[in-house]
Amino acid sequence: MADETNQQQEQQQFALQRIYVKDISFETPQGIDVFRQQWKPKVNLEMNTRQNRIDEQNFEVVLTLSITATQEDKTAFIVEVQQGGIFFVAGIPEAQLRQVLATVCPSILFPYAREAIDALVVRGSFPPLMLAPVNFDALYVQAMRQQQEQQAAQTPAAH
């Protein structure tokens, strides 16, 4: 029994192949007018991930972070980073694979995306914008719970 468990664990493989910037943009819609005001921004972060199967054992995961900073109801800057990664995954069951691609991979990509955003914001002549760490496991559990609730709401009740 222990040998069987060890064989299953040995067959499961996960490796990072490459990390890269897929897309990056920075915009200051107000131009120099934004620098004439005291800096007290409201910052909005939108985050998204997507996965693409490249072949049987390789997956592309892209983490997109979009940040809009507003000052007195005017957009001070917009920054977006799509941080990509190629991951080798083998021997992981499908249900567990979805979770790995939705939690482990974005957790690896996030520090790179956060650094790229901070660098862009500073190059735009704004104060550093250090994003707080994100718990992708908690986000995954929350998304699964919402999906189950939606499915339960759509299923007609039995009489």
C-alpha positions as CSV (number, residue, x, y, z in Angstrom):
1,M,0.0,0.0,0.0
2,A,2.8,2.4,0.9
3,D,4.6,1.6,-2.4
4,E,1.5,2.4,-4.3
5,T,1.2,5.8,-2.7
6,N,4.9,6.5,-3.3
7,Q,4.5,5.6,-7.0
8,Q,1.5,7.9,-7.4
9,Q,3.5,10.8,-5.8
10,E,6.5,10.1,-7.9
11,Q,4.4,10.2,-11.1
12,Q,3.0,13.6,-10.2
13,Q,5.3,16.3,-11.6
14,F,5.1,20.1,-11.6
15,A,7.7,22.4,-13.0
16,L,8.0,26.0,-14.1
17,Q,9.3,26.2,-17.7
18,R,9.2,30.0,-18.3
19,I,7.9,33.3,-17.0
20,Y,7.4,36.2,-19.3
21,V,5.5,39.4,-19.8
22,K,2.7,38.8,-22.3
23,D,1.4,42.3,-22.4
24,I,2.1,45.5,-20.5
25,S,0.6,49.0,-20.6
26,F,0.7,52.3,-18.7
27,E,-1.4,55.4,-19.4
28,T,-1.7,58.8,-17.7
29,P,-4.9,60.3,-19.3
30,Q,-4.6,63.7,-17.5
31,G,-1.0,64.3,-18.5
32,I,0.8,66.7,-16.4
33,D,-2.3,68.0,-14.7
34,V,-2.3,65.0,-12.4
35,F,1.0,66.2,-10.8
36,R,-0.5,69.5,-9.8
37,Q,-2.8,67.9,-7.2
38,Q,-2.0,66.5,-3.8
39,W,-1.6,62.8,-4.2
40,K,-4.5,61.0,-2.5
41,P,-5.6,58.4,-5.0
42,K,-8.3,55.7,-4.9
43,V,-6.8,52.6,-6.3
44,N,-8.9,49.8,-7.9
45,L,-7.4,46.4,-8.7
46,E,-8.9,43.9,-11.0
47,M,-7.4,40.5,-11.3
48,N,-8.0,37.7,-13.7
49,T,-6.3,34.4,-14.7
50,R,-6.7,32.2,-17.7
51,Q,-5.2,28.9,-18.6
52,N,-4.5,27.4,-22.0
53,R,-3.4,23.8,-22.6
54,I,-0.4,23.9,-24.9
55,D,-0.1,20.2,-25.2
56,E,-0.7,17.1,-23.0
57,Q,1.6,18.2,-20.2
58,N,2.3,21.9,-20.7
59,F,0.0,24.8,-19.8
60,E,0.2,28.5,-20.3
61,V,-1.2,30.5,-17.3
62,V,-1.7,34.2,-17.7
63,L,-2.3,36.4,-14.6
64,T,-3.8,39.8,-15.6
65,L,-3.6,42.7,-13.1
66,S,-5.3,45.9,-14.1
67,I,-5.0,48.9,-11.8
68,T,-6.9,52.2,-12.1
69,A,-5.8,55.1,-9.8
70,T,-8.3,57.9,-9.6
71,Q,-7.9,61.4,-8.0
72,E,-10.9,63.5,-7.5
73,D,-13.0,61.4,-9.8
74,K,-10.4,61.7,-12.6
75,T,-8.2,58.9,-13.8
76,A,-4.6,59.5,-12.7
77,F,-3.2,56.4,-14.3
78,I,-4.1,53.0,-15.6
79,V,-1.6,50.2,-15.6
80,E,-2.1,46.6,-16.8
81,V,0.3,43.7,-16.8
82,Q,-0.4,40.2,-18.2
83,Q,2.2,38.0,-16.6
84,G,2.5,34.7,-18.3
85,G,4.1,31.4,-17.4
86,I,4.5,28.0,-19.0
87,F,4.1,25.1,-16.6
88,F,4.8,21.4,-17.0
89,V,2.3,19.3,-15.2
90,A,2.0,15.5,-15.3
91,G,0.3,12.8,-13.3
92,I,-2.2,15.2,-11.6
93,P,-5.9,14.2,-11.7
94,E,-8.1,16.6,-13.6
95,A,-10.0,18.0,-10.6
96,Q,-6.7,18.7,-8.8
97,L,-5.1,20.0,-12.0
98,R,-7.8,22.8,-12.2
99,Q,-6.9,23.8,-8.7
100,V,-3.1,23.8,-9.3
101,L,-3.6,25.9,-12.5
102,A,-5.9,28.4,-10.6
103,T,-3.9,28.7,-7.4
104,V,-0.3,27.5,-7.5
105,C,0.6,29.0,-10.9
106,P,-0.9,32.5,-10.2
107,S,0.9,32.5,-6.9
108,I,4.2,32.0,-8.7
109,L,3.4,34.7,-11.3
110,F,2.0,37.3,-8.9
111,P,5.3,38.6,-7.5
112,Y,6.6,39.2,-11.0
113,A,3.4,41.0,-12.1
114,R,3.5,43.1,-8.9
115,E,7.1,44.1,-9.5
116,A,6.4,45.1,-13.1
117,I,3.4,47.2,-12.0
118,D,5.5,48.9,-9.3
119,A,8.3,49.7,-11.8
120,L,5.8,51.1,-14.3
121,V,4.2,53.3,-11.8
122,V,7.5,54.7,-10.5
123,R,8.7,55.3,-14.1
124,G,5.4,57.2,-14.6
125,S,6.6,59.5,-11.8
126,F,4.1,58.3,-9.2
127,P,4.9,57.0,-5.7
128,P,5.6,53.2,-5.5
129,L,2.5,51.0,-5.6
130,M,3.2,47.9,-3.6
131,L,0.3,45.5,-4.0
132,A,-0.5,43.3,-1.0
133,P,0.0,39.6,-1.4
134,V,-3.0,37.6,-2.7
135,N,-4.3,34.3,-1.3
136,F,-5.2,32.5,-4.5
137,D,-6.3,29.4,-2.6
138,A,-8.9,31.4,-0.7
139,L,-10.1,33.0,-4.0
140,Y,-10.4,29.5,-5.6
141,V,-12.4,28.2,-2.7
142,Q,-14.7,31.3,-2.9
143,A,-15.2,30.9,-6.6
144,M,-16.0,27.2,-6.3
145,R,-18.5,28.0,-3.5
146,Q,-20.2,30.7,-5.7
147,Q,-20.3,28.3,-8.6
148,Q,-22.0,25.6,-6.5
149,E,-24.5,28.2,-5.1
150,Q,-25.4,29.3,-8.7
151,Q,-25.8,25.7,-9.8
152,A,-28.0,25.0,-6.7
153,A,-30.1,28.1,-7.5
154,Q,-30.6,27.0,-11.1
155,T,-31.6,23.4,-10.2
156,P,-35.4,23.2,-9.6
157,A,-36.4,22.1,-6.1
158,A,-37.8,18.6,-5.8
159,H,-41.4,18.4,-4.5
